[in-house]
Every structure is written in C-alpha cells, then in structure tokens.
Amino acid sequence: MTFYKYQGTGNDFVIVDNRLQFIDKKDTKRIATICDRRFGIGADGFILLENDENVDFKMVYYNADGNESTMCGNGGRCIVAFAKFLNIIENETEFIAIDGLHKAKIEEGLVHLQMQEVSEIESFDNHLFLDTGSPHHVELVSGLADFEVKSNGARIRNGAPYNEAGSNVNFVEQLSAENFAVRTYERGVEDETLSCGTGVTAVALAMHKSGKTKADKISLQTQGGPLNVTFSTNDNGYDNIWLIGPAEQVFKGEIEW
Ligand SMILES: N[C@@H](CCC[C@H](N)C(=O)O)C(=O)O
C-alpha cells in the first residue's frame, strides 16, 4: 500500500488514496497500528480519499485508536492538499465528509475549509460546549503554557456529561482582542495533539458567543502554529465559517496493508 503523511499545524495524518476500495475499513487494529508512533508510521489520524458520485471526492476519517470518527478540520485541509497533489482538483473543490458537504479552496499556499453552520452553543459556569463537526468542550484557563492538558483533558473527556462517547477538550487563553492560544486534548487520540481544526473553530465561535471578542476573524495559536477562523452571524447562530491554515505533505511510503 502506498501511503502519504501530511501535517496541518502539527496535527498529522496518514492518508491513502482508496479510490479502488482496497482497504478493509473494519480492520480497526491495523489502522491503530499504522497510527502508533512506535509500532507503526505514527499519526493522530488515518484518512481515506474515496470516489463520490456527486462531488470531487469523499473523506473517511479514523482517529489514532483505529475507530472511524466525526469531522476532522485539519484532516479536511490536508485531504484537500492531497486531492490537488493527485490532480483530482485544482484550487477549488467540494467534497463530502461524515458531517456533510464542504467547500474548500487553496489560496497563497493556505487551505481554506468551509465548516458546517453552528446554531447551538451551550454556555455553562466555566465552559461552553458546541459541535463543529466534532464535539468540543471549551474552557478558559490562565497559565496555558504550563497547564496540565493531558490529565485535565482526560478527566473532562471521560467525566459527566460526556462519559464514554466523550468530547474533545480545548483549553484557551486570551492573548488580545481577537487572538487566542489553544491547547486541545483529542478524543480518540487520548492525548494532547499539537492542533485541532474543529477545536479552534469551536474556540473562535465560543469566544464570540461569550462576548470575549467582537471580531469575526479570529487568530488561534496552537502548539503547532497559527490558524485563522472567519465567520458570519445570523439569527440562528453562525454560518459562512472558514478554517484557514497550512497543510503539507511530509513524506510518502510503502507498507503491507
Ligand atoms: N484533529 C481533528 C479532530 C478529529 C476528531 C476528534 N478526535 C474526535 O473524534 O472528535 C481536527 O482537526 O478537527
């Protein structure tokens, strides 16, 4: 099997062209081993690019634990760069993922990925919860650089109300009016990752909803580099939401499937 390794602000993925449908998608153990950083290639997620009847391609996303999961924003940006590499698209595309149709474009080396509209953001005393294609708990903390993301993230991800189904957990510190630092504990990786695309999208909307910012273009500093999120507001919530950042092919290799 030929595989490609991509990274988007340090969130890394093994991506395979599965247009000929040769991958056994039920082989959870194999996918988990491929993502294992010691016994495999190593990645936060495994992504298949497949044919679709109506749009340019289909994205199928698996977490590092080998289970198919909900939307991955950074993976979405990486698969757009991969589709361009395969000459399936030029600089604009529409593709389908588990949460529906996505538009995307490549401009000045950055991948702009349109996310689904968000109408519900739940606010609690010390956090917000919303779904940006994947579920996200968003909590402001102070001293983010020294914050224990893994232990606190695991406790929140596994505790009520999320329990077994879980949630991704984003810890946030405001840096200026429209600039936030974010560190994310990812469900299905069960660790902090260097960046989470649906996570920073959730943070941008949650910070706007809670009045921490009035901006509709928000910069998010992840451990793996900067991302931007832009959006519009409407009577129901947020639409025209775009996640913007780099996506890079790191290497290509061959392994036995
Ligand atoms: N890294 C992703 C999120 C991937 C899905 C997540 N781990 C989940 O299972 O909810 C991103 O960039 O959005």
The ligand as an ORCA input file, in Angstrom:
! r2SCAN-3c Opt
* xyz 0 1
  N      -7.966     16.602     14.817
  C      -9.275     16.867     14.432
  C     -10.423     16.307     15.208
  C     -10.518     14.815     14.969
  C     -11.749     14.179     15.552
  C     -11.708     14.090     17.037
  N     -10.544     13.458     17.567
  C     -12.975     13.366     17.505
  O     -13.032     12.127     17.496
  O     -13.933     14.064     17.834
  C      -9.496     18.239     13.873
  O      -8.529     18.819     13.348
  O     -10.631     18.705     13.851
*
